Amino acid sequence: MSRKKSLVSHGADRLEFLKAARLYENFTGDAGAVIARVPPIKIPRAVAVVGECDGIMYTTVRDGQHEKYIHKFSKKARPLFCISPDGSQIFLIGGEYRFTERGIIDKS
């Protein structure tokens, strides 16, 4: 049975990789993450700002259980919702939030 890849790396230095691994482990409770290399992510020099992101929904495995999460950003915490010029990538830029062992947490 194949596992969903939980940590990916392309050109990350060791400290960056270890911080990402710790964040993943603290959130999911899974220390046995599968590591994969992915092609470099092209970050465009220009994006279309569509608006603000009011919230985000995601599904993950946490403590061995499939979980669905909905996070509604407070007005002050909302990141910009942006799209790459070719329309193939979504970016959340800015905002007053952090991702922790508890998930997305607004700073405000």
N, C-alpha and C positions, 0 to 999 in steps of 0.2 A: 504494500500500500504506500503510495507516495504522499509525502507531507507537503503542505503549502510552504513555500519558501518564506521565511520570516525575517531574515537579514540579508540584505544585498549590499554589494560593494563594487565600486569601480574607482580605483585610484584614491580611495580614502586612506588617510594616514592611520597608524595604529591607534592613536588616542581617539580619533573620530569614531573608528570602528568599535572600540571598547565602550565608548559612551552610548552609541546606538544599541549595542548588545545589552548593556545594563538597563537602558530605558525599556527595551522590549521585555526583558526578564522581569523587571519590577512591575510592569503592567500586566503581563500574561501569566506570570508564575511559572513559565516554561524556560528552564535553563538549557534545554536540548534543542536550540534553534538550528535549523538547516541553513547553511551559508551558501550563497550563490553569487556569482559574478554576473553583472548585467552590462550591456553596452552603455557607453557614456550617455547621459541625459543631456539633450541639447536645450539649453536655456536661452531663449531669444533675447535680443537686445531691446525689443519693443513688444508690448502686449496691449490688447484691448481691455480696458477696464469696463466690465459690464455693469458692475454695481458693487454692493456690499453683500457679504455672505451672512445670511441671518442664522444659519445653522448647518449642521452636518450630520448625516446618518451613516453608520458603518456597522459591519458585522465582523466579529473576530472570535477567536477561541481564547477564553480566559479561565485559568484554573481548570482546564480540561473540559469546559462547557462552551458550546456555541452561544454567543451573546450578541444581541442587537443593541446599539446605542444611538441615542439622539441627543445632540448637544445644540441648544439654542444659545447663540452668543448674545450677551447683553449689548445694548446699543453702542456703548463705548468700546467694547472688545472686538467688534466685527472686523474681520480682515476684508481687503478688497478682493472681489471675485474677478479674476482675469483670465483671458484666453490668448493662446499663442496666435500669431498672425495667420497660420495655416488652419486654425481651428481644431488642432489635434491634441492639444494639451490644456489642462486647467491648472491655474496657479492661485493659491491663496497667499496674498502678500500683505504684510503688516498685521495689525490687530494687536490687542492687548490680552493675550492668552498664553498658556504653556501647556505642554502635554506632559503629564506626570504618571505615576503609578495609579492614579485615580482616573486617568483619561484626560480629556480636554478641560482645563480649568481657566475661567476668565480671571484676569488680574484685578479687574475693577469690582 
